[in-house]
Amino acid sequence: MGVKIEMFRMMLYLSFPVAMFWVSNQAEYFEEYVVKRKREIFPPNEAQHRKELEDFKERMRVRREQRILKDISVESEN
């Protein structure tokens, strides 16, 4: 009797973590629970994000143009 109980406990100790690992790594589970929950907590604000991106691109363009003009003026002085 004691051996059967020990075998059952060993099977339970080994199968429970393996089963939890298998369930938690299913793609459907990840998509359904984790990604949806993240979108609920941090909703995408597309209009604001797009405006920030456009502003950043404009600042980078202006900075690049100023650097090019500065390089051209230094070359023309030489």
N, CA, C and O atoms as a DFTB+ gen file, in Angstrom:
312 C
 N C O
     1  1       0.827      -1.200       0.000
     2  2       0.000       0.000       0.000
     3  2       0.862       1.251       0.000
     4  3       0.551       2.211      -0.705
     5  1       1.943       1.261       0.779
     6  2       2.789       2.436       0.877
     7  2       3.459       2.790      -0.432
     8  3       3.645       3.965      -0.749
     9  1       3.830       1.747      -1.208
    10  2       4.491       1.986      -2.491
    11  2       3.505       2.629      -3.475
    12  3       3.887       3.518      -4.236
    13  1       2.253       2.192      -3.464
    14  2       1.250       2.753      -4.375
    15  2       0.995       4.226      -4.065
    16  3       0.854       5.040      -4.978
    17  1       0.937       4.563      -2.798
    18  2       0.727       5.967      -2.416
    19  2       1.917       6.818      -2.840
    20  3       1.741       7.928      -3.342
    21  1       3.125       6.301      -2.638
    22  2       4.328       7.037      -3.039
    23  2       4.381       7.213      -4.558
    24  3       4.787       8.268      -5.046
    25  1       3.974       6.188      -5.303
    26  2       3.951       6.295      -6.762
    27  2       2.929       7.345      -7.202
    28  3       3.189       8.127      -8.116
    29  1       1.758       7.356      -6.542
    30  2       0.741       8.354      -6.863
    31  2       1.251       9.762      -6.567
    32  3       1.069      10.673      -7.375
    33  1       1.893       9.941      -5.404
    34  2       2.423      11.259      -5.049
    35  2       3.502      11.692      -6.036
    36  3       3.531      12.853      -6.444
    37  1       4.390      10.776      -6.425
    38  2       5.448      11.110      -7.380
    39  2       4.839      11.493      -8.733
    40  3       5.285      12.450      -9.366
    41  1       3.824      10.749      -9.172
    42  2       3.162      11.066     -10.429
    43  2       2.498      12.449     -10.351
    44  3       2.570      13.226     -11.303
    45  1       1.863      12.749      -9.234
    46  2       1.222      14.045      -9.051
    47  2       2.250      15.168      -9.019
    48  3       2.055      16.209      -9.646
    49  1       3.344      14.961      -8.291
    50  2       4.389      15.985      -8.200
    51  2       5.019      16.288      -9.550
    52  3       5.385      17.433      -9.818
    53  1       5.149      15.288     -10.394
    54  2       5.767      15.499     -11.704
    55  2       4.773      15.974     -12.754
    56  3       5.123      16.793     -13.604
    57  1       3.540      15.476     -12.712
    58  2       2.591      15.816     -13.772
    59  2       1.972      17.195     -13.607
    60  3       1.655      17.838     -14.607
    61  1       1.790      17.670     -12.390
    62  2       1.157      18.970     -12.193
    63  2       1.986      20.111     -12.793
    64  3       1.431      20.905     -13.552
    65  1       3.288      20.235     -12.493
    66  2       4.047      21.331     -13.118
    67  2       4.141      21.209     -14.637
    68  3       4.099      22.214     -15.346
    69  1       4.267      19.989     -15.132
    70  2       4.339      19.792     -16.584
    71  2       3.023      20.208     -17.233
    72  3       3.026      20.864     -18.274
    73  1       1.908      19.836     -16.630
    74  2       0.602      20.206     -17.178
    75  2       0.401      21.723     -17.140
    76  3      -0.105      22.296     -18.105
    77  1       0.781      22.373     -16.058
    78  2       0.637      23.831     -15.967
    79  2       1.519      24.525     -16.999
    80  3       1.102      25.509     -17.610
    81  1       2.722      24.025     -17.196
    82  2       3.621      24.588     -18.200
    83  2       3.014      24.433     -19.591
    84  3       3.054      25.367     -20.393
    85  1       2.454      23.263     -19.880
    86  2       1.867      23.008     -21.188
    87  2       0.666      23.919     -21.421
    88  3       0.539      24.495     -22.502
    89  1      -0.212      24.062     -20.441
    90  2      -1.413      24.889     -20.592
    91  2      -1.036      26.355     -20.765
    92  3      -1.607      27.044     -21.611
    93  1      -0.096      26.832     -19.986
    94  2       0.245      28.259     -20.038
    95  2       0.988      28.639     -21.307
    96  3       1.042      29.822     -21.644
    97  1       1.558      27.686     -22.017
    98  2       2.292      27.986     -23.246
    99  2       1.485      27.728     -24.506
   100  3       2.050      27.675     -25.598
   101  1       0.198      27.569     -24.378
   102  2      -0.646      27.422     -25.555
   103  2      -0.880      28.796     -26.187
   104  3      -1.189      29.759     -25.485
   105  1      -0.735      28.883     -27.486
   106  2      -0.860      30.166     -28.185
   107  2      -2.264      30.747     -28.039
   108  3      -2.418      31.959     -27.895
   109  1      -3.270      29.910     -28.075
   110  2      -4.644      30.399     -27.953
   111  2      -4.869      31.021     -26.570
   112  3      -5.513      32.062     -26.441
   113  1      -4.336      30.374     -25.563
   114  2      -4.460      30.899     -24.203
   115  2      -3.787      32.263     -24.110
   116  3      -4.345      33.201     -23.541
   117  1      -2.587      32.365     -24.672
   118  2      -1.841      33.620     -24.621
   119  2      -2.614      34.722     -25.320
   120  3      -2.765      35.818     -24.780
   121  1      -3.103      34.438     -26.514
   122  2      -3.839      35.449     -27.283
   123  2      -5.119      35.849     -26.563
   124  3      -5.439      37.032     -26.450
   125  1      -5.839      34.856     -26.084
   126  2      -7.154      35.129     -25.510
   127  2      -7.073      35.906     -24.207
   128  3      -7.834      36.854     -24.008
   129  1      -6.187      35.533     -23.338
   130  2      -6.172      36.131     -22.011
   131  2      -5.142      37.257     -21.856
   132  3      -5.477      38.337     -21.371
   133  1      -3.914      37.014     -22.257
   134  2      -2.855      37.978     -21.995
   135  2      -2.959      39.194     -22.906
   136  3      -2.937      40.327     -22.425
   137  1      -3.072      38.979     -24.202
   138  2      -3.098      40.096     -25.149
   139  2      -4.373      40.925     -24.985
   140  3      -4.324      42.155     -25.008
   141  1      -5.504      40.256     -24.820
   142  2      -6.750      41.015     -24.629
   143  2      -6.708      41.813     -23.333
   144  3      -7.173      42.952     -23.287
   145  1      -6.160      41.227     -22.293
   146  2      -6.064      41.930     -21.003
   147  2      -5.147      43.145     -21.129
   148  3      -5.444      44.206     -20.581
   149  1      -4.043      42.994     -21.845
   150  2      -3.119      44.115     -22.048
   151  2      -3.813      45.240     -22.817
   152  3      -3.621      46.415     -22.504
   153  1      -4.611      44.888     -23.814
   154  2      -5.320      45.911     -24.591
   155  2      -6.392      46.598     -23.764
   156  3      -6.702      47.766     -23.998
   157  1      -6.966      45.881     -22.792
   158  2      -7.933      46.515     -21.904
   159  2      -7.249      47.508     -20.975
   160  3      -7.769      48.596     -20.728
   161  1      -6.091      47.132     -20.464
   162  2      -5.380      47.998     -19.517
   163  2      -4.743      49.179     -20.240
   164  3      -4.843      50.314     -19.775
   165  1      -4.093      48.926     -21.368
   166  2      -3.420      49.970     -22.134
   167  2      -4.053      50.055     -23.526
   168  3      -3.504      49.501     -24.478
   169  1      -5.185      50.729     -23.663
   170  2      -5.847      50.775     -24.974
   171  2      -5.011      51.581     -25.969
   172  3      -4.429      52.608     -25.618
   173  1      -4.962      51.109     -27.192
   174  2      -4.189      51.849     -28.196
   175  2      -4.919      53.129     -28.586
   176  3      -6.098      53.106     -28.941
   177  1      -4.208      54.229     -28.516
   178  2      -4.769      55.515     -28.913
   179  2      -4.117      55.875     -30.241
   180  3      -3.111      56.583     -30.284
   181  1      -4.695      55.383     -31.306
   182  2      -4.066      55.448     -32.619
   183  2      -3.859      56.886     -33.111
   184  3      -2.797      57.190     -33.654
   185  1      -4.814      57.755     -32.943
   186  2      -4.688      59.124     -33.454
   187  2      -3.554      59.868     -32.738
   188  3      -2.744      60.534     -33.381
   189  1      -3.502      59.756     -31.444
   190  2      -2.444      60.429     -30.692
   191  2      -1.083      59.826     -31.022
   192  3      -0.100      60.550     -31.176
   193  1      -1.028      58.517     -31.129
   194  2       0.243      57.855     -31.448
   195  2       0.734      58.270     -32.829
   196  3       1.923      58.527     -33.017
   197  1      -0.164      58.333     -33.782
   198  2       0.218      58.739     -35.140
   199  2       0.718      60.181     -35.160
   200  3       1.694      60.480     -35.848
   201  1       0.062      61.092     -34.410
   202  2       0.492      62.482     -34.363
   203  2       1.872      62.598     -33.729
   204  3       2.715      63.348     -34.220
   205  1       2.115      61.864     -32.642
   206  2       3.432      61.890     -32.005
   207  2       4.505      61.377     -32.956
   208  3       5.606      61.925     -33.005
   209  1       4.193      60.344     -33.701
   210  2       5.148      59.798     -34.661
   211  2       5.434      60.799     -35.775
   212  3       6.588      60.968     -36.170
   213  1       4.412      61.458     -36.280
   214  2       4.615      62.463     -37.326
   215  2       5.442      63.641     -36.804
   216  3       6.315      64.147     -37.509
   217  1       5.172      64.077     -35.575
   218  2       5.959      65.164     -34.986
   219  2       7.425      64.766     -34.837
   220  3       8.325      65.555     -35.124
   221  1       7.650      63.542     -34.389
   222  2       9.023      63.050     -34.248
   223  2       9.726      63.003     -35.599
   224  3      10.882      63.413     -35.712
   225  1       9.035      62.505     -36.628
   226  2       9.633      62.452     -37.959
   227  2       9.968      63.850     -38.468
   228  3      11.006      64.052     -39.098
   229  1       9.095      64.808     -38.198
   230  2       9.348      66.184     -38.627
   231  2      10.563      66.768     -37.907
   232  3      11.399      67.425     -38.526
   233  1      10.658      66.526     -36.595
   234  2      11.831      67.013     -35.848
   235  2      13.120      66.402     -36.377
   236  3      14.131      67.095     -36.487
   237  1      13.100      65.126     -36.703
   238  2      14.288      64.462     -37.246
   239  2      14.646      65.013     -38.624
   240  3      15.823      65.180     -38.944
   241  1      13.630      65.293     -39.438
   242  2      13.890      65.853     -40.765
   243  2      14.523      67.228     -40.654
   244  3      15.482      67.529     -41.365
   245  1      13.994      68.070     -39.763
   246  2      14.546      69.416     -39.569
   247  2      15.973      69.324     -39.051
   248  3      16.853      70.050     -39.512
   249  1      16.202      68.434     -38.093
   250  2      17.550      68.269     -37.535
   251  2      18.533      67.806     -38.606
   252  3      19.667      68.284     -38.650
   253  1      18.118      66.889     -39.463
   254  2      18.988      66.401     -40.529
   255  2      19.279      67.514     -41.531
   256  3      20.416      67.661     -41.980
   257  1      18.263      68.296     -41.886
   258  2      18.479      69.402     -42.825
   259  2      19.434      70.440     -42.246
   260  3      20.292      70.958     -42.960
   261  1      19.293      70.746     -40.960
   262  2      20.206      71.702     -40.334
   263  2      21.633      71.174     -40.332
   264  3      22.575      71.934     -40.560
   265  1      21.801      69.891     -40.081
   266  2      23.141      69.311     -40.083
   267  2      23.750      69.354     -41.483
   268  3      24.937      69.638     -41.644
   269  1      22.927      69.071     -42.492
   270  2      23.420      69.126     -43.869
   271  2      23.805      70.555     -44.243
   272  3      24.848      70.770     -44.860
   273  1      22.971      71.537     -43.875
   274  2      23.286      72.936     -44.168
   275  2      24.559      73.380     -43.444
   276  3      25.363      74.131     -43.997
   277  1      24.735      72.919     -42.222
   278  2      25.935      73.262     -41.473
   279  2      27.166      72.658     -42.145
   280  3      28.195      73.326     -42.253
   281  1      27.078      71.404     -42.598
   282  2      28.200      70.765     -43.286
   283  2      28.521      71.486     -44.586
   284  3      29.689      71.660     -44.935
   285  1      27.492      71.900     -45.293
   286  2      27.709      72.613     -46.562
   287  2      28.372      73.968     -46.309
   288  3      29.264      74.378     -47.052
   289  1      27.932      74.655     -45.259
   290  2      28.537      75.958     -44.977
   291  2      29.991      75.801     -44.548
   292  3      30.820      76.643     -44.894
   293  1      30.323      74.750     -43.807
   294  2      31.708      74.522     -43.400
   295  2      32.544      74.191     -44.609
   296  3      33.675      74.669     -44.707
   297  1      32.045      73.398     -45.532
   298  2      32.793      73.048     -46.753
   299  2      32.991      74.256     -47.644
   300  3      34.042      74.394     -48.270
   301  1      32.003      75.133     -47.713
   302  2      32.118      76.291     -48.585
   303  2      33.121      77.305     -48.028
   304  3      33.721      78.064     -48.789
   305  1      33.306      77.321     -46.707
   306  2      34.288      78.224     -46.103
   307  2      35.705      77.757     -46.378
   308  3      36.622      78.578     -46.427
   309  1      35.903      76.475     -46.556
   310  2      37.254      75.926     -46.801
   311  2      37.619      76.135     -48.192
   312  3      38.712      75.749     -48.608
